[in-house]
């Protein structure tokens, strides 16, 4: 069974800064500095509950990338990191 994830419900303010993106988390008052592919992952998650596979499929619509287990594992690792930061929650 795949884990479901969703973006933290309190909303984030995103601000691109050169090759990085600043994510301000309203609930904690913390600003996180993230790099690709995190902003793209956050964007395709929207307000849906998604699996890592869902995220990869959505990213593949906009980016030239291979869709396979290795890519899904990479996205899954990023989702788990985002969970640890409180930017994404496991449903």
C-alpha positions as CSV (number, residue, x, y, z in Angstrom):
1,X,0.0,0.0,0.0
2,X,1.4,3.4,-1.0
3,X,1.6,6.3,1.4
4,X,-0.5,9.3,0.7
5,X,0.9,12.8,1.1
6,X,-0.5,16.3,1.0
7,X,1.0,19.7,1.3
8,X,0.7,21.2,4.8
9,X,-2.7,22.8,5.1
10,X,-1.6,26.1,6.6
11,X,-0.3,27.3,3.2
12,X,3.2,28.4,2.2
13,X,4.5,31.6,0.7
14,X,7.0,30.8,-2.1
15,X,9.6,33.2,-3.4
16,X,12.1,32.2,-6.1
17,X,15.7,33.3,-5.3
18,X,18.2,32.5,-8.1
19,X,18.5,28.7,-8.2
20,X,16.8,28.3,-4.8
21,X,13.2,28.9,-3.6
22,X,12.3,30.3,-0.2
23,X,9.3,28.7,1.4
24,X,7.8,30.6,4.3
25,X,5.7,28.4,6.6
26,X,3.0,30.5,8.2
27,X,2.3,28.2,11.2
28,X,5.9,28.0,12.4
29,X,7.2,31.2,11.1
30,X,10.2,29.3,9.6
31,X,11.6,30.1,6.2
32,X,13.0,27.0,4.4
33,X,15.5,27.3,1.5
34,X,14.9,24.5,-1.0
35,X,16.3,23.5,-4.4
36,X,14.9,21.6,-7.3
37,X,13.0,19.3,-7.4
38,X,11.2,20.5,-4.2
39,X,9.3,23.5,-5.7
40,X,8.1,21.4,-8.7
41,X,7.0,18.7,-6.3
42,X,5.1,21.2,-4.1
43,X,3.5,22.7,-7.2
44,X,2.1,19.4,-8.6
45,X,0.8,18.3,-5.2
46,X,-1.7,21.2,-5.2
47,X,-4.3,20.5,-2.6
48,X,-4.7,16.8,-3.4
49,X,-3.6,13.7,-1.5
50,X,-1.0,12.0,-3.7
51,X,1.4,9.1,-3.8
52,X,5.0,9.4,-4.9
53,X,3.9,7.8,-8.2
54,X,1.2,10.4,-8.6
55,X,3.8,13.2,-8.2
56,X,6.1,11.5,-10.7
57,X,3.3,11.1,-13.3
58,X,2.3,14.8,-12.9
59,X,6.0,16.0,-13.2
60,X,6.4,13.9,-16.3
61,X,3.7,15.9,-18.0
62,X,5.8,19.1,-17.7
63,X,9.4,17.7,-17.7
64,X,11.4,15.5,-19.9
65,X,12.1,12.7,-17.4
66,X,12.0,8.9,-17.2
67,X,9.2,7.4,-15.2
68,X,10.4,4.4,-13.3
69,X,11.0,3.0,-9.8
70,X,14.3,5.0,-9.4
71,X,12.4,8.3,-10.0
72,X,9.6,7.3,-7.7
73,X,12.1,6.4,-5.0
74,X,13.8,9.8,-5.4
75,X,10.4,11.6,-5.1
76,X,9.5,9.4,-2.1
77,X,12.7,10.4,-0.4
78,X,12.0,14.1,-1.0
79,X,8.4,13.7,0.3
80,X,9.7,12.1,3.5
81,X,12.2,15.0,3.9
82,X,9.4,17.5,3.4
83,X,7.4,15.6,6.1
84,X,10.2,15.9,8.5
85,X,10.2,19.7,7.9
86,X,6.5,19.9,8.3
87,X,5.9,21.2,4.8
88,X,4.1,18.0,3.7
89,X,2.1,15.6,5.9
90,X,1.5,11.9,5.5
91,X,-2.2,11.1,5.3
